[in-house]
Amino acid sequence: MSTPDATPQRVATWPLLLLALPAFVAVWSGWVGLGGLTGFGVVHPLPGIADKFAINTAITLPIGVETYAAYALRAWLADGVPTRARVFARWSALGSLALGAGGQVAYHLMEAQGMKSAPWWITTMVACLPVAVLGMGAALAHLLRSTPAADADETQQAAAPRAQRSATEPEDAAPAATEPLVTLQPVMVRDGHLEVPAAPAADEVEAEPAARHHAAPEVQQESAAVADLDARRLAEVPDAAVAVVAQELAQRQGCSTADLSRRAISAAVADQFPGAPKVGDRRVKKIIEGMRAA
């Protein structure tokens, strides 16, 4: 079943006229009234040229503020506006509408209280409005004349330093070479003497890394973790071995084990078992006390 092509329908804009007329009257009267309370009034702008020509400067407030608000709002919502101009128009339009609402509130509050003149800070703000809207209008018109290509050039210039940094940085750091794990052989104490099993043959040591190299990464990681755990367990010197080392050291020095210092016993154990974890002073003390009790 074919469906007719949907054609966009334009929304009638005449209701906007009905909305604008009462708003125009209220906004115009509010700004003119506020201008009268802040020193705006009838002036003769051409003295000596047209002395009879007079104008009330209070009308500059609604014309300047509200016209710029509508101008900036149109630039904000229009299509094909450069990025910088759209951002500037958005914030300045919102600020102008908020400023206009604040001016209406200030005028009606002072009128309700019967004030004949506005406070000095309100007068200062209102006096700056014509200059402010002129500057914002000129800036927005300048930004609207800039082309999207100019915005693209600025974006490329901002992205250029990042591209240069990315080009100078290395892509991937080379993985650090891992040293092969060395499994310490367990020690045994028999008849008061230490026995250390013979080290594995060189062919077996070389064959094991080659087989691990061809294994899957998951298997390699699991095997490495197990081997590391076994090494930590086997590397620790047993208490009995520490006691035998202490007795041999005492015999060589011709004294009792109680006279030996803990540091000397630890050093002797380190000489007997190179690569094993250091035996701490507390552990040596505990072993010596156990020998005394036995």
Buried (B, 14 or more C-beta within 10 A) or exposed (E): EEEEEEEEEEEEEEEEEEEEEEEEEEBBEBBBBBBBBBEBEEEEEEEEEEEEEEEEBBBBBBEBBBEBBEBBBEBBEEEEBBBBBBEBBBEBBBBBBEBBEEBBEBBBEBEEEEEEEBEEEBBEBBEEBBEBBEEBBEBBEEBBEBEEEBBEEEEEEEEEEEEEEEEEEEEEEEEEEEEEBEBBEEBEBEEEEBEEEEEEEEEEEEEBEEEBEEEEEEEEEEBBEEBEEEBEEEBBBBBBBBBBBBBBBBEEEEEBBEEBEBEBBBBBBBEBBEEBEEBEEEBBEEBBEEBEEE
